Amino acid sequence: MKINSRSIAIQGLLLAALLTLSACFKGDQAKDQATAQATAIANSTFQPNQAPKPLDTSSAVTENLEAAKLKNLKLQSVFPEDIAQPNQLDLAYFQGMGPLEHAVRLTGIPTTPAWRIRLRLYPENTGRRDGFSYRVKVDHYNLSPALYRDVVSAYGKENADPSLNNTTPHQHIQMIFRPVMNVVADFDPTSLKRSQSNATQNPRDCRLVSGCADLFTDLADSQWGSEQERNLVRAPWEQKPNSVFAMVRGLSMQAGKLKLNGNEMVWRDGEIPEGVSQDRPWIEVLIDNYSGNAGGYQAYFVMRAADDSIMASVFRMYTDGGMVGNAIASRAYICARGNEAGKLRAICS
């Protein structure tokens, strides 16, 4: 299967698929449960009192907004509610998953018909032996207004599903993860910040898209490396991979941030390039759902590079309902100099 603009172009959406959009993604919606976290791990041997325990995050909300407006921002459980005591495989997976997968599992899947999840990772040196903490910003952008406008333009208002005209506010969450004993990225509930913004707002600082609330279109004059099919990895407690969570993990593996340590994949920092600051993230991930495209998702992982010839490495992954447990992956670079500066290329000169 090839990724191309035709396969994801909004103008080519089938009307029938649009009319059933809201039902396409209910299987991926996380339950509204309290957050589960790992307590301090005394050693690498699993003990009953080492299981992640629910955290009450209500007192950690620092934004001065009414609770009713934040009802869509409640954190999710990393483990399903029927797992009272994680086994060794569950715990080992949790301990090594890293800040990006941890953050997206906590914040869950948006409920709007069309959406974009944006993850931004900012490493912060703790000055201690345990190294870096990670500040992660999670945005859930509501793309439904943009999709509705495109459908009305293509098919007429009388043929557009009115449920697509969804104006749920964009949701924004910030949290910090710290290394704690054997857990590489343990969530600090006191760091939680929540806010929201009107669906009409459209920030312009998202990588690879003209606006954070715009539908994605292929970048002009972009060139990608060869495409490869990859397996999507499920967590030990899952019967099948959750597409969004598995793509974040798959992209992290593709980018070399998750590496094999013994029998387990563990998050590793590696070299952190210059230029990373509270305003310039080290890693940015964009995940979109694509209505009318067999339940597909497309994700981009942009990692700032420490190199003179490239600004960033970009990893892309796509999956749809016909690709059970698999995804198509490819890679490109944002070039840093010459006539190709700022462009996506398979190889930068």
C-alpha positions in Angstrom: 0.0 0.0 0.0 1.3 3.5 -0.9 0.7 6.7 0.9 -0.3 9.4 -1.5 -2.3 12.5 -1.6 -5.2 10.8 -3.3 -5.6 8.3 -0.5 -6.1 11.0 2.1 -7.5 13.9 0.1 -10.5 15.3 1.8 -12.1 16.2 -1.6 -12.2 12.5 -2.4 -14.1 11.5 0.7 -17.1 9.3 0.0 -20.4 10.8 1.3 -21.5 7.5 2.8 -18.3 7.4 4.9 -18.8 10.9 6.1 -22.4 10.1 7.2 -21.1 7.3 9.4 -18.0 9.2 10.7 -18.9 9.5 14.3 -19.2 5.8 14.7 -15.9 4.9 13.1 -13.7 5.6 16.1 -15.7 4.6 19.1 -13.7 1.5 19.5 -10.5 3.6 20.2 -12.1 5.9 22.8 -10.6 5.3 26.2 -12.8 4.8 29.3 -13.2 7.7 31.7 -11.2 6.3 34.5 -8.7 7.6 37.1 -5.0 7.6 36.2 -2.8 4.6 37.1 0.8 5.2 37.9 3.8 3.3 39.1 5.1 3.8 42.6 8.8 3.8 43.4 10.5 0.6 42.3 12.9 -0.7 44.8 14.6 -3.1 42.4 14.0 -4.9 39.1 12.1 -7.8 40.7 8.3 -7.4 40.7 6.7 -7.2 44.1 2.9 -6.9 44.8 3.3 -3.4 46.4 5.1 -2.1 43.3 2.0 -2.0 41.1 0.9 1.4 39.7 -1.9 2.9 41.8 -4.6 5.3 40.9 -3.8 9.0 41.5 -6.3 11.6 42.4 -5.4 14.4 40.0 -8.3 16.8 40.9 -6.2 18.9 43.2 -3.4 19.2 40.6 -5.5 21.2 38.1 -3.9 24.6 38.1 -5.9 26.4 35.4 -8.7 28.6 36.7 -11.5 27.1 34.6 -14.8 25.6 35.6 -14.7 21.9 36.1 -17.6 21.4 33.7 -15.6 22.9 30.9 -12.8 20.4 31.5 -14.9 17.3 31.6 -13.3 16.0 28.4 -9.8 16.4 29.9 -10.0 13.8 32.6 -7.0 11.5 32.5 -7.4 7.9 31.5 -6.1 4.7 33.1 -2.9 3.3 31.6 -4.0 -0.2 32.6 -7.6 -1.4 32.1 -9.8 -1.4 35.2 -9.9 -5.2 35.3 -6.1 -5.3 36.0 -5.9 -4.8 39.7 -2.3 -6.1 39.8 -0.1 -5.9 36.7 2.1 -8.9 36.1 5.8 -8.8 35.3 5.3 -8.3 31.5 2.8 -5.5 32.1 5.1 -3.7 34.6 8.2 -4.1 32.4 6.3 -2.6 29.4 5.0 0.3 31.6 8.5 1.0 33.1 10.2 1.5 29.8 7.4 3.1 27.6 8.8 6.6 27.8 7.1 10.0 28.1 5.3 10.2 24.7 3.5 7.0 24.9 2.8 7.5 28.6 1.3 11.0 27.8 -0.9 9.8 25.0 -2.3 6.9 27.0 -3.1 9.2 29.9 -4.9 11.8 27.7 -6.7 9.3 25.5 -8.4 9.8 22.1 -10.4 12.9 21.2 -14.2 12.3 20.7 -14.8 14.9 18.0 -15.5 13.6 14.5 -12.2 14.8 13.1 -9.2 15.6 15.2 -5.5 16.0 15.6 -3.4 15.0 18.6 -0.2 17.0 19.0 2.5 15.9 21.4 5.5 18.1 22.2 8.5 16.9 24.3 10.8 19.3 26.1 13.7 17.5 28.0 14.8 19.4 31.1 18.0 18.6 32.9 17.3 17.9 36.6 21.0 18.3 37.5 20.8 15.1 39.4 22.2 11.7 38.7 18.9 10.4 37.3 19.3 12.8 34.4 16.4 14.4 32.5 12.8 15.1 33.3 10.3 15.5 30.4 7.8 18.3 30.0 5.1 17.1 27.6 2.4 19.3 26.0 -0.6 17.5 24.6 -3.1 19.3 22.4 -6.4 17.8 21.0 -7.3 20.0 18.1 -10.9 19.8 16.7 -10.6 19.5 12.9 -14.3 19.0 12.5 -15.1 22.6 11.4 -12.5 22.4 8.7 -13.8 19.1 7.5 -17.4 20.4 7.6 -16.4 23.4 5.4 -14.8 21.1 2.9 -17.8 18.8 2.7 -20.2 21.7 2.2 -18.0 23.1 -0.5 -17.7 19.7 -2.3 -21.2 18.3 -1.8 -23.5 21.2 -0.7 -24.8 21.9 2.8 -27.9 19.8 2.2 -25.7 16.7 1.7 -23.4 17.4 4.7 -23.8 15.4 7.9 -24.7 18.2 10.5 -22.9 16.2 13.2 -19.6 17.2 11.5 -20.3 20.8 12.4 -18.9 20.1 15.8 -17.5 23.1 17.7 -16.0 21.4 20.8 -13.1 23.5 22.1 -9.5 22.5 21.5 -8.1 20.8 24.6 -4.6 21.5 26.0 -2.8 19.5 28.7 0.7 19.9 30.1 2.5 17.4 32.4 5.9 16.5 33.6 7.4 13.0 33.7 10.5 12.1 35.8 12.7 9.1 36.1 11.9 7.2 39.3 13.9 4.2 40.1 13.3 1.7 37.3 10.5 3.8 35.7 12.0 6.0 32.9 9.1 8.4 32.8 6.9 8.6 35.9 4.0 11.1 35.8 4.1 13.9 38.4 0.4 14.7 39.1 1.3 18.0 40.7 2.6 19.2 37.3 -0.8 18.8 35.6 -2.1 21.9 33.8 -5.3 22.0 31.8 -6.9 24.5 29.5 -9.0 24.8 26.4 -9.4 27.2 23.5 -12.2 28.0 21.1 -12.5 25.8 18.0 -12.2 28.8 15.8 -8.7 29.4 17.0 -6.0 28.1 14.7 -2.4 28.4 15.9 0.3 28.5 13.2 3.1 26.8 15.1 2.4 23.2 14.4 5.1 21.5 12.3 4.2 20.3 8.7 0.7 21.9 8.6 -0.2 25.5 7.8 -2.5 25.7 10.9 -3.0 23.4 13.9 -6.7 23.2 13.2 -6.3 22.7 9.4 -6.8 19.5 7.6 -3.6 17.9 6.5 -2.4 18.1 2.9 0.8 16.7 1.5 3.5 19.3 1.6 4.4 20.7 -1.8 7.6 19.4 -3.4 8.2 16.9 -0.6 10.3 13.7 -1.1 10.2 10.7 1.1 12.4 7.6 1.4 11.1 4.1 0.5 8.0 2.9 2.3 8.1 -0.2 4.6 5.4 -2.2 6.3 5.8 -2.5 10.0 4.0 -4.3 12.7 2.1 -2.3 15.3 3.1 -3.5 18.8 0.3 -3.9 21.4 0.8 -3.6 25.1 0.8 -7.0 27.0 -2.6 -6.2 28.5 -4.2 -5.4 25.1 -5.9 -8.0 22.9 -5.0 -6.0 19.8 -3.0 -2.8 19.2 -4.7 0.5 19.8 -3.8 2.2 16.6 -3.0 5.6 18.1 -0.9 4.4 21.0 0.8 1.8 18.9 1.8 4.4 16.3 3.4 6.6 18.9 5.4 3.6 20.1 6.2 2.6 16.5 7.4 6.1 15.6 9.5 6.2 18.7 11.1 2.9 17.8 11.6 4.1 14.2 13.3 7.2 15.5 15.6 5.2 17.8 14.2 6.6 21.0 12.9 3.2 22.1 15.8 0.6 22.2 16.0 -3.0 23.2 17.4 -3.4 26.7 17.6 -7.2 27.4 14.1 -8.4 26.4 12.3 -5.1 26.8 12.1 -1.9 24.8 13.2 1.1 26.9 13.2 4.8 26.2 16.6 6.3 25.8 17.6 10.0 25.6 20.5 9.9 23.2 22.0 13.2 22.0 19.8 16.2 22.7 20.6 18.9 20.1 21.2 22.6 20.7 18.2 24.9 20.3 15.8 23.0 22.4 14.1 25.3 24.9 10.7 26.0 26.5 9.6 27.4 23.2 11.3 24.9 20.8 10.5 21.3 21.5 12.9 18.5 20.8 10.2 16.2 19.5 6.8 17.0 18.0 4.2 14.3 17.0 1.1 15.0 15.0 -1.6 12.3 14.7 -4.7 12.8 12.6 -7.7 10.6 12.0 -8.9 10.5 8.5 -12.6 10.1 8.0 -13.9 8.2 5.0 -10.5 6.4 4.7 -11.4 3.0 6.2 -10.8 4.2 9.7 -7.3 5.4 8.9 -4.7 7.3 11.0 -1.7 9.2 9.8 1.1 10.3 12.2 4.3 12.4 11.9 7.2 12.3 14.3 9.5 15.4 13.9 12.8 15.2 15.9 15.1 18.2 16.0 18.6 17.2 14.7 22.1 18.0 15.9 23.5 18.3 12.4 24.6 21.1 10.0 22.8 19.7 7.0 19.4 18.9 8.4 17.1 20.7 10.8 15.1 17.7 11.8 14.4 14.0 11.0 10.8 13.3 10.1 9.2 9.8 10.4 5.8 9.1 9.0 3.4 6.2 9.6 0.0 5.4 8.2 -2.6 2.7 9.0 -6.2 2.0 8.2 -8.9 -0.5 8.9 -7.7 -2.9 6.2 -4.2 -3.1 7.7 -4.8 -5.1 10.9 -1.9 -4.7 13.2 0.3 -3.2 10.5 1.3 0.3 9.3 3.3 1.8 6.4 6.3 3.8 7.5 8.7 6.1 5.7 11.4 8.7 6.6 12.5 12.1 5.4 14.6 15.1 6.6 13.9 18.8 6.8 17.0 20.2 5.1 19.0 23.1 6.7 20.9 24.7 3.9 21.1 25.6 0.3 18.2 25.6 -2.1 16.6 22.7 -0.1 16.5 24.6 3.2 13.2 23.9 4.9 12.1 21.3 2.5 11.4 17.6 3.0 13.9 15.4 1.3 14.8 11.7 1.4 18.4 12.9 1.5 19.7 16.4 2.1 22.7 17.6 0.1 
